[in-house]
Amino acid sequence: MASVTDTQGGHKIKKRRRHYSPAQILVSFLKYLVLIIGCIMVFLPMVVIILGAFKEHKEFLSTGVFELPEKLYLGNFKEAFYKGDVSLGLKNTFIILIVSCIGTILTGTMTAFVVQRFDSLLSRTVKAAFLVATLLPNISMQVTVFQIVDKIGVYDSLWAPIILYVGTDIISIYIFIQFLSQISTSLDESAIVDGASYPRIYFSIILPLLRPAIATVLIIKMVGIYNDFYTANLYMPSNDLPVISTALYRFIGPYGAKWEIIMAGIIIAILPTLIIFLCLQKYIYSGLVSGSVKE
């Protein structure tokens, strides 16, 4: 440390100037270098997609990926939206999103409320079963899951992914359990003394207090469903039931791919999630922080 003097109002103020060692400078340099490389890896593909989406087919084939388009061509967006059934894919995706998220919030919060508030052998067994289920790889259970979906008659319909998204969200239950552990049980006891039933406690007390957790789960759930290609492609193979991910896949054929149209469709697909994230980002950040720090 080296001290320097400064005068302010006729008084001498001593300031300390910190000297960094070569090792600290090297660590800081590597840290920021990794961050810069990470930003480049994230934003570079987006730059390529944005530039390619505004090029015509001949221009796309004859120019480099980083070359600016001669003019802003919007025909790719029109063809992706209408001919590629991106509009229908968005509609089906949002139907699945809304129903699945509502079902996940209700089943997840109810399950977490019972498991966390009622300490019994049954609740501990259920919690242990959830933990074991998180350790099993999903691919190992797909044959059984496929047979069940086919037997109950929801295969190749919108209900197939909805049931799977609602019934297999174990991570959301653990998030709700973590938040419920921060809510004092004295609120439940006071409500019971006043004559409230457990459903009334759940809907009037627990559910409103779980809003940060609900926002956190909604963000994670919506992004996961929106980007999921495997479930929709396996359980809804019909061309009449595209989602946003399978709709873009139609432009890839055995004789090549229309990449400029795919890039335009990717931009259309990104916009809804970007808008939703910008609207709910303060809830997801506060939810993650309060869910990780227990008072």
C-alpha positions as CSV (number, residue, x, y, z in Angstrom):
1,M,0.0,0.0,0.0
2,A,1.2,3.5,-0.8
3,S,-0.3,6.6,0.8
4,V,-0.8,9.9,-0.9
5,T,-2.1,13.2,0.5
6,D,-4.9,15.3,-0.9
7,T,-6.2,18.6,0.4
8,Q,-9.9,19.3,0.7
9,G,-11.3,22.3,2.5
10,G,-7.9,23.1,4.0
11,H,-7.5,19.7,5.5
12,K,-5.1,17.0,4.5
13,I,-6.7,13.7,3.7
14,K,-4.6,10.6,3.3
15,K,-5.6,8.2,0.6
16,R,-4.2,4.7,0.1
17,R,-3.4,3.5,-3.3
18,R,-3.5,-0.2,-3.7
19,H,-0.8,-2.1,-5.5
20,Y,-1.7,-5.3,-7.2
21,S,0.7,-8.2,-7.4
22,P,1.5,-9.8,-10.7
23,A,-0.5,-12.9,-9.7
24,Q,-3.6,-10.8,-9.0
25,I,-3.2,-9.0,-12.3
26,L,-2.9,-12.3,-14.1
27,V,-6.0,-13.7,-12.4
28,S,-8.0,-10.6,-13.2
29,F,-6.9,-10.7,-16.8
30,L,-7.8,-14.3,-17.3
31,K,-11.2,-13.7,-15.6
32,Y,-12.1,-10.9,-18.0
33,L,-10.7,-12.8,-20.9
34,V,-13.0,-15.8,-20.2
35,L,-15.9,-13.4,-19.9
36,I,-15.1,-11.8,-23.2
37,I,-14.7,-15.1,-24.9
38,G,-18.0,-16.3,-23.4
39,C,-19.8,-13.1,-24.7
40,I,-18.4,-13.6,-28.1
41,M,-19.5,-17.3,-28.2
42,V,-23.0,-16.2,-27.3
43,F,-23.4,-13.1,-29.5
44,L,-21.5,-14.3,-32.6
45,P,-24.1,-16.9,-33.7
46,M,-26.8,-14.3,-33.1
47,V,-25.0,-11.8,-35.4
48,V,-24.8,-14.5,-38.1
49,I,-28.5,-15.3,-37.7
50,I,-29.6,-11.7,-37.9
51,L,-27.5,-10.9,-41.0
52,G,-28.6,-14.1,-42.8
53,A,-32.3,-13.6,-42.1
54,F,-32.4,-10.4,-44.1
55,K,-30.6,-11.9,-47.2
56,E,-32.2,-13.4,-50.3
57,H,-31.4,-16.9,-51.2
58,K,-28.9,-16.1,-54.0
59,E,-27.2,-13.4,-51.9
60,F,-27.0,-15.8,-48.9
61,L,-25.2,-18.4,-51.0
62,S,-22.8,-15.9,-52.7
63,T,-21.8,-13.8,-49.7
64,G,-20.0,-14.5,-46.4
65,V,-21.8,-15.0,-43.2
66,F,-20.5,-11.7,-41.7
67,E,-21.2,-9.6,-44.8
68,L,-24.0,-7.0,-44.5
69,P,-27.1,-7.6,-46.8
70,E,-27.4,-5.3,-49.8
71,K,-31.0,-4.5,-48.7
72,L,-33.2,-5.6,-45.9
73,Y,-35.2,-8.5,-47.4
74,L,-38.3,-9.4,-45.4
75,G,-39.6,-12.2,-47.5
76,N,-37.9,-14.8,-45.4
77,F,-39.9,-13.8,-42.4
78,K,-43.1,-14.0,-44.4
79,E,-42.3,-17.4,-45.8
80,A,-41.2,-18.7,-42.4
81,F,-44.3,-17.4,-40.7
82,Y,-46.9,-18.6,-43.1
83,K,-45.5,-21.4,-45.3
84,G,-43.4,-22.9,-42.5
85,D,-46.4,-22.9,-40.2
86,V,-44.5,-20.9,-37.6
87,S,-47.8,-19.1,-36.8
88,L,-49.5,-22.4,-36.1
89,G,-46.4,-23.6,-34.2
90,L,-46.5,-20.5,-32.0
91,K,-50.2,-21.1,-31.3
92,N,-49.8,-24.7,-30.3
93,T,-46.7,-23.9,-28.3
94,F,-48.5,-21.2,-26.3
95,I,-51.4,-23.6,-25.7
96,I,-49.0,-26.2,-24.3
97,L,-47.2,-23.5,-22.3
98,I,-50.3,-22.1,-20.6
99,V,-51.9,-25.4,-19.7
100,S,-48.6,-27.0,-18.6
101,C,-47.5,-24.0,-16.5
102,I,-50.9,-23.7,-14.8
103,G,-50.8,-27.5,-14.1
104,T,-47.2,-27.3,-12.9
105,I,-47.9,-24.4,-10.5
106,L,-51.0,-26.1,-9.0
107,T,-49.6,-29.6,-8.7
108,G,-46.1,-28.4,-7.6
109,T,-47.3,-26.1,-4.9
110,M,-49.9,-28.5,-3.6
111,T,-47.3,-31.3,-3.4
112,A,-44.7,-29.1,-1.8
113,F,-47.3,-27.9,0.7
114,V,-48.2,-31.4,1.8
115,V,-44.6,-32.7,1.8
116,Q,-43.1,-29.8,3.7
117,R,-45.9,-29.0,6.2
118,F,-46.8,-32.5,7.2
119,D,-43.8,-34.4,8.6
120,S,-44.8,-38.0,8.4
121,L,-43.4,-41.3,7.1
122,L,-45.5,-40.9,4.0
123,S,-44.2,-37.4,3.2
124,R,-40.6,-38.4,3.8
125,T,-41.1,-41.4,1.5
126,V,-42.6,-39.2,-1.2
127,K,-39.7,-36.8,-0.9
128,A,-37.2,-39.6,-1.2
129,A,-39.0,-41.0,-4.2
130,F,-38.8,-37.5,-5.9
131,L,-35.1,-37.5,-5.2
132,V,-34.5,-40.9,-6.7
133,A,-36.6,-39.9,-9.7
134,T,-34.3,-36.9,-10.4
135,L,-31.3,-39.3,-10.5
136,L,-32.8,-41.5,-13.2
137,P,-31.9,-40.5,-16.8
138,N,-35.0,-39.6,-18.8
139,I,-33.9,-41.6,-21.9
140,S,-34.0,-44.8,-19.9
141,M,-37.7,-44.4,-19.2
142,Q,-38.8,-43.3,-22.6
143,V,-40.0,-46.8,-23.8
144,T,-42.3,-47.1,-20.8
145,V,-43.5,-43.5,-21.0
146,F,-44.2,-43.9,-24.7
147,Q,-46.3,-47.1,-24.0
148,I,-48.3,-45.3,-21.3
149,V,-49.0,-42.3,-23.5
150,D,-50.1,-44.6,-26.3
151,K,-52.3,-46.7,-24.0
152,I,-54.2,-43.8,-22.5
153,G,-55.0,-42.5,-26.0
154,V,-53.3,-39.1,-26.0
155,Y,-50.5,-39.9,-28.5
156,D,-50.2,-37.5,-31.4
157,S,-52.3,-34.8,-29.6
158,L,-51.5,-31.7,-27.6
159,W,-52.4,-33.6,-24.4
160,A,-49.3,-35.8,-24.7
161,P,-46.7,-33.2,-24.0
162,I,-49.0,-31.4,-21.6
163,I,-49.3,-34.5,-19.4
164,L,-45.6,-35.1,-19.6
165,Y,-44.6,-31.5,-18.7
166,V,-47.0,-31.4,-15.8
167,G,-46.3,-34.8,-14.3
168,T,-42.5,-34.9,-14.5
169,D,-41.4,-31.5,-13.1
170,I,-39.6,-32.7,-9.9
171,I,-37.2,-29.7,-9.8
172,S,-40.1,-27.3,-9.5
173,I,-41.4,-29.2,-6.5
174,Y,-38.0,-28.9,-4.7
175,I,-38.0,-25.1,-5.5
176,F,-41.4,-24.7,-3.9
177,I,-40.3,-26.8,-0.9
178,Q,-37.3,-24.6,-0.4
179,F,-39.4,-21.5,-0.4
180,L,-42.0,-23.0,1.9
181,S,-39.3,-23.8,4.5
182,Q,-38.9,-20.0,4.8
183,I,-42.6,-19.4,5.5
184,S,-43.3,-19.6,9.2
185,T,-45.7,-22.4,10.3
186,S,-47.2,-19.9,12.8
187,L,-49.3,-18.5,9.9
188,D,-50.9,-21.9,9.4
189,E,-51.5,-22.3,13.1
190,S,-53.1,-18.9,13.4
191,A,-55.4,-19.6,10.4
192,I,-56.4,-23.0,11.9
193,V,-57.3,-21.3,15.2
194,D,-59.5,-18.9,13.3
195,G,-61.3,-21.9,11.7
196,A,-59.6,-22.0,8.3
197,S,-59.3,-25.3,6.5
198,Y,-56.2,-26.5,4.8
199,P,-57.5,-25.7,1.3
200,R,-58.2,-22.2,2.6
201,I,-54.7,-21.9,4.1
202,Y,-53.2,-23.0,0.8
203,F,-55.1,-20.6,-1.5
204,S,-55.2,-17.6,0.9
205,I,-51.8,-17.8,2.6
206,I,-49.4,-20.1,1.0
207,L,-50.0,-19.5,-2.7
208,P,-49.7,-15.7,-2.5
209,L,-46.5,-15.9,-0.5
210,L,-45.0,-18.2,-3.1
211,R,-45.1,-15.6,-5.9
212,P,-41.3,-15.3,-6.2
213,A,-41.0,-19.1,-6.4
214,I,-43.8,-19.2,-9.0
215,A,-42.1,-16.6,-11.1
216,T,-38.8,-18.6,-10.9
217,V,-40.5,-21.8,-11.9
218,L,-42.4,-20.2,-14.7
219,I,-39.3,-18.8,-16.3
220,I,-37.5,-22.1,-16.1
221,K,-40.5,-24.1,-17.2
222,M,-41.4,-21.8,-20.1
223,V,-37.9,-21.8,-21.5
224,G,-37.6,-25.5,-21.2
225,I,-40.9,-26.2,-23.0
226,Y,-40.3,-23.6,-25.7
227,N,-37.0,-25.0,-26.6
228,D,-38.0,-28.7,-26.3
229,F,-37.7,-30.5,-29.7
230,Y,-37.5,-34.1,-28.5
231,T,-40.9,-34.4,-26.8
232,A,-42.9,-32.7,-29.5
233,N,-41.1,-34.6,-32.3
234,L,-41.6,-38.0,-30.6
235,Y,-45.2,-37.6,-29.2
236,M,-46.7,-35.3,-31.9
237,P,-45.2,-36.5,-35.2
238,S,-48.2,-35.3,-37.3
239,N,-47.6,-32.4,-39.6
240,D,-50.9,-30.9,-38.4
241,L,-49.6,-30.4,-34.9
242,P,-46.3,-28.4,-35.2
243,V,-44.8,-26.5,-32.4
244,I,-42.2,-23.7,-32.8
245,S,-39.2,-26.1,-32.7
246,T,-40.7,-28.7,-35.1
247,A,-42.0,-26.1,-37.5
248,L,-38.5,-24.8,-38.2
249,Y,-37.3,-28.3,-38.8
250,R,-39.5,-28.6,-41.9
251,F,-37.1,-26.4,-43.9
252,I,-34.4,-29.1,-43.6
253,G,-34.8,-31.7,-46.3
254,P,-32.7,-34.4,-48.0
255,Y,-31.5,-32.1,-50.7
256,G,-30.4,-29.2,-48.5
257,A,-31.8,-26.6,-46.2
258,K,-33.2,-23.1,-46.6
259,W,-31.0,-21.6,-43.9
260,E,-32.0,-18.0,-44.5
261,I,-35.7,-18.9,-43.8
262,I,-34.6,-21.0,-40.8
263,M,-32.7,-17.9,-39.5
264,A,-35.8,-15.7,-40.0
265,G,-37.9,-18.3,-38.1
266,I,-35.3,-18.4,-35.3
267,I,-35.7,-14.6,-34.8
268,I,-39.5,-15.0,-34.8
269,A,-39.1,-17.7,-32.2
270,I,-36.7,-15.7,-30.0
271,L,-38.9,-12.6,-29.8
272,P,-41.7,-14.0,-27.5
273,T,-39.2,-15.5,-25.0
274,L,-37.1,-12.3,-25.0
275,I,-40.2,-10.1,-24.3
276,I,-41.3,-12.5,-21.5
277,F,-37.9,-12.5,-19.9
278,L,-37.5,-8.7,-20.0
279,C,-40.9,-8.4,-18.3
280,L,-40.2,-11.0,-15.6
281,Q,-36.5,-10.7,-15.1
282,K,-36.7,-8.9,-11.7
283,Y,-38.9,-11.7,-10.4
284,I,-36.5,-14.4,-11.6
285,Y,-33.5,-12.7,-10.1
286,S,-35.2,-12.1,-6.7
287,G,-36.6,-15.6,-6.8
288,L,-33.3,-17.2,-7.3
289,V,-31.6,-15.1,-4.6
290,S,-34.3,-15.6,-2.0
291,G,-34.5,-19.3,-2.8
292,S,-30.8,-19.8,-2.2
293,V,-30.5,-17.7,1.0
294,K,-32.4,-18.9,4.0
295,E,-33.0,-16.4,6.8
